Amino acid sequence: MLLWRNRAKNAAGAWESETAQGSFGRLWGVFMNARVAIAAVLVILQKALQALGTPLNHWTLAICIAYLGAALVVRLWAHPRPPGSTFDALWVWTIGVDVMAFSLLNFFQASPLNYTPLFALPVLLASVLGPILLAFGTAASVTLLLLADAAWSSIQGSADVNARLLQAALSSSGFFLVALLANQLAVRLAGQEKLTKKSQSAARMQIQVNELVVATLAEGVLVIDDNGFVRSANPAARRLLAAQESAYPAPFRLAAQTAWQPLVELMQHTFAQQLAHESNISLVQPGLNARRLQVHSRLTDSSDGPHESLCVMFLQDLREMEARIRIEKLAAMGRMSAAVAHEIRNPLAAISQANALLEEDLHDAGQRQLTAMIGQNAQRLAKIVDEVLNISRAQQEIPAQQTASLRLDEAARRIANDWARQNAVAGQLRIRTDSASTEVSFDDDHLRRLMLNLLDNALRYTSGTAQGLEVSTQLVAPGQARLAVWSDGQPLEETVQTHLFEPFFSSESRSTGLGLYICRELCERYGAQIGYQRVLRENIQGNEFFVVFQPASQRLRTELPSMDSVLA
C-alpha cells in the first residue's frame, strides 16, 4: 500500500511539473516574441526618424541593434526553468539586458521619443513569470536607474530637473503597482489553471472508472439517441444482441437488423412518452435460438441546455434470471431436505431395529426374504439421509489411504462399452485409450455416473452419423491422465458456455440441468478438473468435455455429498 501511495505521489508531482512547464513555456514564448518585436520596432523607428530629418544618434542605433540581436539569441536558444527552489541565472541576464538597454536609450535620448514606458516590459516579465521578489527587484532597479538619470541631468545643468524627477517618481510608482497587480493576477490565473487541470484529470479518471464498471457489468447496457443510433454498447449487450464489435462499431443503427425491431419499438415508445419503461421481449435471429430479454429503458435528463436526451437500456437474459431463481429454490430445498432427513433418521432407526428383532423370530424362508428386503431398503434410506445431511454441513477431509483408485483405461473402456450396448449406439462410438494404465483417484461408481452423464449429453446433441461420438484417454503429465468425451454436435452459444456447470441451467426445456452440475461436483470431490472446448477430430469440429485427474499418489480428497441416491 505504501509503495502504491508513493508511486501515486510521484505521478502527481510529475504531472504538476509537466503542467507548470507547459504554461511557463507558452508565456515565456509570448514575452520573448514581444521583446523581438519591440527591438525590431526600435531599429525601424531610428531609421524612420533619420528619414524625417532628425539627426541620427549612432549610439542609440547601435544599442537598438544590439538589443535586437540579444532578443533573438534568447528567443532561439534560451530555455530557463520556472522559479522554484533553485533560481536560474538566465532570468537575471534576460531582465538585466532589457533594463540596461532601455536605460541606455533613455540616457542617450536625442529625439522626441520617450523610452520610459519600455521599462514596463521587464517589469511585466518578472511579475508574470517570476516570484513577487523578482518583480519588486526589477521595479526597484528601474526606479534607481530613472532617479540616477534625473540626477545626472541635474549635474549636467538641465533646466527640467524637477520635471524629470517627478516623471521618475510617478513612473516608478506605476511600475511597483504594475508589478504587484500583475504578479497577483498571474498567481491567481496559475492557481485556476492548476485547479482546472486537476478537475479535468479527475473527470477523465471518473469516466474511465465508469467505462470499466459498465464494461464488466453482467447486464447489457445500450445508450441510444433519438435518431436510433447506438452510441455505446458494453460487451454484455453485444453478446445478448449477437453483435460483433468489428461488424457493428459504435455508433450503429439499432434498426440494422430486423431481429432488433422490438428494441427499436421500445426506444421509440420511451422517447414518445418521456417515461421509463420495462418490457419482456424476444430476439429471433436466423441460426440462433430465440433470446428472451427483460429490458428496462430510462431517459437521461436534458434540462441543462442544448444537450439531447439519450435512452439507456438495461438488458437481462431471462434464462439467466430463471437459473438464479432455480438456484435459490435449490438452496431452500436443500435446507428443507436437511430438516426432513433429520426427522426421518429416528423413525428409520426404529424400523431397522424392529425388523432385526422380527427376523430373529422368523423361520420361514419367504418371510425372512421379506425382512431382508426391508433391511436393505432401510439401509438405502439411511444412506440417502446421510448424504442429504452432508449437503448442509462442511466437508471433512478423508485420509489418503481411504481414497479409491482405479485404472482409467480399463474403467473408461468398460463403462463406455456398457453404455453403447444399452443405448444401441455401438456403431457411432469410438473408444481410444492411451493413458498407459495410469491409476487415478476416483471411485468406480462415481466415474460411471460421470461418464454416463457426459455420454448422455453428447448423444443428445450428436448428428447421429457413424463415428460421431468418441471416448478417449491420454497421459498429459507423468501420473496425470485425461478423459475426454467428444461429439460432432453444433457449437454451444456463449451464454450456454458461461453457465454450463450451474445447476438447473439447460438449453432444453425438458432437461433438468443437473447432469453437468453433478459431473462438476464429482470432479471437485476428487480434485479433478472438468471443462469444455471446441476441438477438431478426424477433420470434424465437435464439442469436447474433458476431465483432468490428479495422480492417485498426490490426492487428498475432501468428502462431498453424493447425489446419486438423492436424485435416483
C-alpha positions in Angstrom: 0.0 0.0 0.0 2.8 2.4 0.9 4.6 1.6 -2.4 1.4 2.4 -4.4 0.9 5.6 -2.4 4.5 6.7 -3.2 4.0 5.9 -6.8 0.8 8.0 -6.9 2.6 11.0 -5.2 5.4 10.7 -7.7 3.0 10.6 -10.6 1.1 13.6 -9.2 4.3 15.5 -8.8 5.4 14.7 -12.3 2.0 15.8 -13.7 2.2 19.1 -11.8 5.8 19.7 -13.1 4.7 19.0 -16.7 1.7 21.4 -16.3 3.9 24.1 -14.9 6.5 23.6 -17.7 3.8 23.8 -20.3 2.2 27.0 -19.0 5.5 28.7 -18.3 6.9 27.8 -21.7 3.9 29.3 -23.5 4.1 32.6 -21.6 7.9 32.7 -22.0 7.5 32.4 -25.7 4.9 35.2 -25.8 7.3 37.6 -23.9 10.3 36.7 -26.0 8.3 37.4 -29.2 7.3 40.7 -27.7 11.0 41.6 -27.0 12.0 40.7 -30.5 9.1 42.8 -31.9 9.9 45.8 -29.7 13.6 45.6 -30.7 12.7 45.5 -34.3 10.4 48.5 -33.9 13.1 50.5 -32.2 15.5 49.9 -35.1 12.9 50.8 -37.6 12.0 54.0 -35.7 15.6 55.1 -35.6 15.8 54.8 -39.4 12.4 56.5 -39.8 13.5 59.5 -37.7 16.6 59.7 -39.8 14.5 59.8 -42.9 12.3 62.5 -41.4 15.3 64.8 -40.9 16.1 64.0 -37.3 19.9 63.7 -36.7 20.8 60.0 -36.2 22.4 59.1 -32.9 24.7 56.3 -33.7 24.9 55.1 -30.1 21.1 54.8 -30.0 21.1 52.9 -33.2 23.9 50.6 -32.0 22.0 49.9 -28.7 18.8 49.1 -30.6 20.6 46.7 -33.0 22.5 45.0 -30.1 19.2 44.7 -28.2 17.6 43.1 -31.3 20.4 40.6 -31.5 20.3 39.7 -27.8 16.5 39.3 -28.0 16.8 36.9 -31.0 19.5 34.9 -29.2 17.4 34.5 -26.1 14.3 33.7 -28.1 16.0 30.9 -30.1 18.3 29.3 -27.6 17.4 30.2 -24.0 15.2 27.8 -22.0 15.1 28.9 -18.4 13.5 26.9 -15.6 10.3 28.1 -13.8 11.1 29.8 -10.5 11.2 27.3 -7.7 13.6 26.1 -5.0 16.5 26.9 -7.3 17.0 30.1 -9.2 18.1 30.2 -12.9 20.7 32.9 -13.6 19.2 33.3 -17.1 16.4 35.3 -15.5 18.8 37.9 -14.4 20.5 38.1 -17.7 17.2 38.4 -19.7 15.7 41.1 -17.4 19.1 42.8 -17.0 19.5 43.1 -20.7 16.1 44.8 -21.0 16.7 47.2 -18.1 20.2 48.1 -19.3 19.2 48.6 -22.9 16.2 50.8 -22.1 18.3 52.7 -19.6 21.0 53.5 -22.2 18.3 54.5 -24.7 16.9 56.8 -22.0 20.4 58.2 -21.3 21.4 58.8 -24.9 17.9 60.2 -25.7 18.4 62.7 -28.5 15.0 62.5 -30.1 11.4 63.4 -29.0 10.8 59.7 -28.2 10.3 58.8 -24.5 11.7 55.4 -23.7 10.5 55.2 -20.1 7.3 53.2 -20.9 9.5 50.4 -22.3 10.5 49.6 -18.7 7.1 48.0 -18.3 8.2 45.0 -20.4 10.9 43.7 -18.0 8.6 44.5 -15.0 5.8 42.5 -16.5 8.1 39.7 -17.5 9.4 39.4 -13.9 5.8 39.8 -12.4 4.0 37.3 -14.6 6.6 34.6 -14.9 8.6 35.1 -11.7 8.0 35.4 -7.9 7.0 38.7 -6.3 10.5 39.2 -5.0 11.9 39.3 -8.6 9.1 41.6 -9.7 9.8 44.1 -6.9 13.5 43.8 -7.5 13.0 44.7 -11.2 10.8 47.6 -10.3 13.3 48.8 -7.8 16.2 48.6 -10.3 14.2 50.6 -12.9 13.4 53.2 -10.2 17.1 53.6 -9.3 18.1 54.0 -12.9 15.4 56.6 -13.5 16.4 58.5 -10.4 20.1 58.2 -11.4 19.2 59.6 -14.9 17.4 62.5 -13.3 20.3 63.2 -11.0 22.8 63.1 -13.9 20.6 65.6 -15.7 20.8 67.9 -12.7 24.6 67.6 -12.7 24.7 68.5 -16.4 22.7 71.6 -15.6 19.4 70.6 -17.3 16.6 73.0 -16.8 13.9 70.4 -16.5 15.4 68.5 -13.5 12.2 68.8 -11.4 10.1 67.5 -14.2 12.4 64.6 -14.8 12.4 63.8 -11.0 8.6 63.9 -10.9 8.3 61.8 -14.0 10.8 59.2 -12.5 8.8 59.1 -9.2 5.5 58.7 -11.0 6.8 56.1 -13.4 8.5 54.1 -10.6 5.3 54.1 -8.5 3.4 52.9 -11.6 6.0 50.1 -12.1 5.7 48.9 -8.5 1.9 48.9 -8.8 2.1 47.0 -12.1 4.5 44.5 -10.5 2.1 43.9 -7.6 -1.1 43.6 -9.6 0.4 41.6 -12.5 2.0 39.1 -10.0 -1.2 38.6 -8.1 -3.2 38.2 -11.3 -0.6 35.7 -12.6 -0.7 33.7 -9.3 -4.4 33.6 -9.4 -4.6 32.5 -13.0 -1.9 29.8 -12.4 -4.0 28.5 -9.4 -7.1 28.4 -11.5 -5.3 26.7 -14.3 -3.9 24.1 -11.9 -7.4 23.6 -10.4 -8.9 23.2 -13.9 -6.4 20.6 -14.9 -6.9 18.7 -11.7 -10.7 18.8 -12.3 -10.2 17.6 -15.9 -7.9 14.8 -14.7 -10.5 13.7 -12.0 -13.2 13.8 -14.7 -11.2 11.7 -17.0 -10.4 9.2 -14.2 -14.1 9.1 -13.3 -15.0 8.4 -17.0 -12.5 5.6 -17.1 -13.9 4.1 -13.9 -17.5 4.4 -15.3 -16.5 2.8 -18.6 -14.7 -0.1 -16.7 -17.7 -0.7 -14.5 -20.1 -0.7 -17.4 -17.8 -3.0 -19.5 -17.7 -5.6 -16.7 -21.5 -5.5 -15.9 -23.3 -8.7 -16.4 -26.3 -6.6 -17.6 -26.3 -5.4 -21.1 -26.2 -1.6 -21.4 -27.2 0.3 -24.6 -27.0 4.1 -25.0 -29.3 5.2 -27.8 -30.0 8.7 -29.2 -33.4 9.9 -30.5 -32.3 9.1 -34.1 -32.0 5.4 -33.3 -28.2 5.3 -33.2 -26.5 3.2 -30.5 -23.8 5.5 -29.1 -22.4 2.9 -26.8 -22.8 -0.8 -26.1 -21.0 -2.8 -23.4 -19.8 -6.4 -24.1 -22.7 -8.0 -22.3 -25.2 -6.1 -24.6 -23.3 -7.1 -27.7 -23.3 -10.7 -26.5 -27.1 -10.6 -26.0 -27.6 -8.9 -29.4 -25.1 -11.2 -31.1 -23.4 -8.1 -32.5 -19.7 -8.2 -33.0 -17.6 -5.1 -32.5 -16.0 -5.5 -35.9 -19.4 -5.8 -37.7 -21.2 -3.1 -35.7 -18.7 -0.4 -34.4 -20.4 2.3 -32.4 -22.3 4.3 -33.3 -24.6 1.9 -35.3 -28.3 1.9 -36.1 -30.4 -0.2 -33.9 -32.6 -0.9 -36.9 -29.7 -2.5 -38.7 -31.2 -6.0 -38.0 -34.8 -6.9 -38.2 -34.4 -9.1 -35.1 -33.7 -5.9 -33.0 -37.1 -4.3 -34.0 -38.6 -4.9 -30.6 -35.8 -2.8 -29.1 -36.4 -0.1 -31.7 -40.1 0.0 -30.8 -39.4 0.2 -27.1 -36.9 3.0 -27.7 -39.5 5.0 -29.8 -42.1 4.4 -27.1 -39.8 5.7 -24.4 -38.9 8.9 -26.3 -42.5 9.5 -27.3 -43.9 9.3 -23.7 -40.7 10.6 -22.0 -41.1 7.9 -19.4 -39.2 4.9 -18.2 -40.5 1.5 -19.4 -40.0 -2.2 -18.6 -40.8 -5.0 -21.0 -40.0 -8.6 -21.8 -39.1 -9.1 -25.5 -37.8 -11.9 -27.7 -35.0 -11.6 -30.2 -35.2 -14.1 -33.0 -32.2 -14.3 -35.3 -31.5 -16.8 -38.1 -29.4 -19.7 -37.0 -29.7 -18.9 -33.3 -32.1 -19.8 -30.5 -34.6 -17.1 -29.6 -33.4 -14.9 -26.7 -35.9 -13.8 -24.1 -34.8 -10.5 -22.6 -36.1 -8.3 -19.8 -35.4 -4.7 -20.9 -35.5 -1.5 -18.7 -35.4 1.8 -20.6 -34.5 5.1 -18.9 -34.1 8.7 -20.3 -31.2 10.9 -19.4 -32.0 14.4 -18.1 -31.7 17.1 -20.9 -32.7 20.1 -18.8 -29.2 21.6 -18.8 -29.3 23.3 -22.1 -28.9 22.2 -25.7 -27.8 18.6 -24.8 -30.0 16.0 -26.3 -31.8 13.4 -24.3 -30.5 9.8 -24.5 -32.3 6.5 -23.9 -30.4 4.0 -21.8 -31.5 0.4 -22.0 -30.6 -2.3 -19.5 -30.8 -5.8 -20.9 -31.1 -9.0 -18.9 -31.3 -12.6 -20.1 -34.5 -14.1 -18.7 -32.9 -17.5 -18.9 -30.1 -16.5 -16.6 -32.6 -14.8 -14.2 -34.6 -18.0 -14.1 -31.5 -20.0 -13.5 -30.7 -17.8 -10.5 -34.2 -18.3 -9.2 -33.8 -22.1 -9.6 -30.5 -21.9 -7.7 -32.2 -20.0 -4.8 -35.0 -22.6 -4.8 -32.4 -25.4 -4.7 -30.8 -23.8 -1.7 -34.2 -23.6 0.0 -35.0 -27.2 -0.9 -31.6 -28.2 0.5 -32.4 -26.7 3.8 -35.8 -28.2 3.9 -34.4 -31.6 2.8 -31.9 -31.5 5.7 -34.6 -30.8 8.2 -36.8 -33.6 6.8 -33.9 -36.0 6.7 -33.1 -35.3 10.3 -36.7 -36.1 11.3 -36.6 -39.3 9.2 -33.5 -40.7 10.9 -35.1 -41.6 14.3 -38.2 -43.5 12.9 -35.9 -45.2 10.4 -33.7 -46.4 13.1 -36.7 -47.8 15.0 -37.9 -49.6 11.8 -34.4 -51.1 11.3 -34.3 -52.3 14.9 -37.8 -53.7 14.8 -37.1 -55.5 11.6 -33.9 -57.0 13.1 -35.9 -58.3 16.1 -38.6 -59.7 13.9 -36.1 -61.5 11.8 -34.8 -63.4 14.8 -38.2 -65.0 15.4 -38.9 -65.9 11.8 -38.0 -69.3 10.3 -40.0 -69.4 7.1 -37.7 -68.7 4.1 -40.2 -66.5 2.3 -40.8 -64.3 5.4 -37.1 -64.0 6.0 -36.7 -62.8 2.4 -39.2 -60.1 3.1 -37.4 -58.9 6.2 -34.1 -58.9 4.2 -35.8 -56.7 1.6 -36.9 -54.4 4.5 -33.4 -54.3 5.9 -31.8 -53.5 2.5 -34.2 -50.7 1.8 -33.8 -49.3 5.3 -30.0 -49.2 4.8 -30.6 -47.5 1.4 -32.8 -44.9 3.1 -30.2 -44.4 5.8 -27.6 -43.8 3.2 -29.8 -41.2 1.5 -30.4 -39.4 4.8 -26.7 -39.3 5.5 -25.9 -37.9 2.1 -28.7 -35.2 2.3 -27.4 -34.2 5.7 -23.9 -33.9 4.3 -25.1 -31.2 1.9 -25.8 -28.8 4.8 -22.6 -29.3 6.7 -19.0 -28.5 5.9 -16.9 -31.1 4.1 -14.4 -33.1 6.1 -11.1 -34.4 4.7 -10.7 -38.2 4.4 -7.2 -39.7 4.8 -5.4 -40.5 1.5 -5.4 -44.3 2.3 -9.3 -44.3 2.2 -9.4 -42.8 -1.3 -10.5 -45.2 -4.1 -8.2 -45.6 -7.1 -8.7 -47.4 -10.4 -7.0 -47.9 -13.8 -8.5 -45.3 -16.1 -8.1 -47.1 -19.4 -9.9 -50.3 -18.2 -12.7 -48.4 -16.4 -13.3 -46.0 -19.3 -13.5 -48.8 -21.9 -15.8 -50.9 -19.7 -18.2 -48.1 -18.9 -18.3 -46.8 -22.5 -19.0 -50.3 -23.9 -21.8 -50.9 -21.4 -23.3 -47.6 -22.2 -23.1 -48.2 -26.0 -24.8 -51.6 -25.7 -27.5 -50.2 -23.5 -28.3 -47.3 -25.9 -27.6 -49.3 -29.1 -25.1 -46.8 -30.5 -22.0 -49.1 -30.8 -21.6 -48.0 -34.4 -21.4 -44.4 -33.5 -18.9 -44.6 -30.6 -15.1 -44.7 -30.9 -13.0 -45.6 -27.9 -9.3 -44.7 -27.7 -7.4 -45.4 -24.5 -3.8 -44.2 -24.2 -3.1 -43.3 -20.6 -0.6 -46.2 -20.1 -2.8 -47.8 -17.5 -2.5 -44.8 -15.2 -4.3 -45.1 -11.9 -6.5 -42.2 -10.9 -8.1 -41.3 -7.6 -11.8 -41.8 -8.4 -14.5 -44.1 -7.1 -15.7 -46.6 -9.8 -19.4 -45.8 -9.2 -18.8 -42.1 -9.4 -16.7 -42.4 -12.6 -19.6 -44.4 -14.1 -22.0 -41.7 -13.1 -19.7 -39.0 -14.5 -19.2 -40.8 -17.9 -22.9 -41.7 -18.2 -23.9 -38.0 -17.8 -21.3 -36.8 -20.3 -22.2 -39.6 -22.8 -25.9 -38.9 -22.5 -25.3 -35.2 -23.0 -23.1 -36.0 -26.1 -25.7 -38.3 -27.6 -28.4 -35.7 -27.2 -26.5 -33.2 -29.4 -24.7 -35.5 -31.9 -25.6 -35.6 -35.6 -26.3 -39.3 -35.5 -23.6 -40.2 -38.1 -21.1 -43.1 -37.7 -18.1 -42.2 -35.5 -20.0 -39.2 -34.2 -19.1 -40.0 -30.6 -15.7 -40.6 -29.1 -14.3 -41.5 -25.7 -10.6 -41.1 -25.3 -7.9 -41.1 -22.6 -4.4 -39.9 -22.7 -1.4 -39.1 -20.4 -0.9 -35.4 -20.1 1.9 -35.5 -17.5 3.7 -38.2 -15.5 1.0 -39.9 -13.5 -1.7 -37.4 -14.6 -4.4 -38.7 -17.0 -7.1 -37.0 -19.1 -10.5 -38.4 -20.1 -12.5 -36.8 -22.9 -16.0 -37.3 -24.3 -16.4 -35.8 -27.8 -19.4 -35.4 -30.1 -19.9 -33.8 -33.6 -22.7 -31.5 -32.5 -23.1 -27.8 -33.2 -21.1 -25.3 -31.2 -22.6 -24.1 -28.0 -23.7 -20.5 -27.6 -21.5 -18.2 -25.4 -24.3 -17.8 -22.9 -24.7 -21.6 -22.6 -20.9 -22.0 -22.2 -20.8 -19.4 -19.4 -23.3 -21.4 -17.3 -22.6 -25.0 -18.4 -21.9 -26.4 -15.0 -24.5 -24.5 -13.0 -27.5 -26.4 -11.5 -30.8 -26.2 -13.4 -29.3 -24.4 -16.4 -30.1 -26.1 -19.7 -30.7 -25.1 -23.3 -33.6 -27.6 -23.4 -36.9 -27.1 -21.7 -37.3 -30.8 -20.8 -33.8 -31.1 -19.3 -33.3 -30.8 -15.5 -30.0 -29.1 -16.0 -28.4 -31.2 -13.3 -26.2 -33.6 -15.3 -23.2 -31.4 -15.8 -23.6 -29.9 -12.4 -23.3 -33.4 -10.8 -20.2 -34.0 -13.0 -18.6 -30.9 -11.7 -19.4 -31.8 -8.1 -18.0 -35.3 -8.5 -14.8 -33.9 -10.0 -14.3 -31.4 -7.3 -14.8 -34.1 -4.7 -11.7 -35.9 -6.1 -9.7 -32.9 -7.0 -10.2 -33.3 -10.8 -10.9 -30.5 -13.2 -13.7 -30.6 -15.8 -14.0 -28.3 -18.8 -15.4 -27.7 -22.3 -13.8 -26.8 -25.6 -14.4 -26.9 -29.3 -11.9 -29.3 -31.0 -11.2 -31.0 -34.3 -11.4 -34.8 -34.5 -11.0 -36.7 -37.8 -11.4 -33.3 -39.7 -14.7 -32.8 -38.0 -15.4 -30.0 -35.5 -17.1 -31.0 -32.3 -17.8 -30.4 -28.7 -15.5 -32.0 -26.1 -15.9 -32.3 -22.4 -12.7 -33.3 -20.7 -11.7 -34.3 -17.2 -8.1 -34.0 -15.9 -7.4 -36.3 -12.9 -4.9 -35.8 -10.2 -2.4 -38.6 -9.7 -3.6 -41.1 -7.1 -0.4 -40.7 -5.0 -0.9 -36.9 -4.6 -4.6 -36.8 -3.9 -6.0 -35.9 -0.5 -9.7 -35.8 -1.3 -12.5 -34.0 0.6 -15.8 -35.7 1.3 -18.6 -34.1 -0.8 -22.2 -35.2 -0.6 -23.1 -37.7 -3.3 -26.3 -37.0 -5.3 -26.7 -40.5 -6.8 -29.2 -41.7 -4.3 -30.8 -38.3 -3.8 -31.6 -37.9 -7.5 -32.3 -41.6 -8.2 
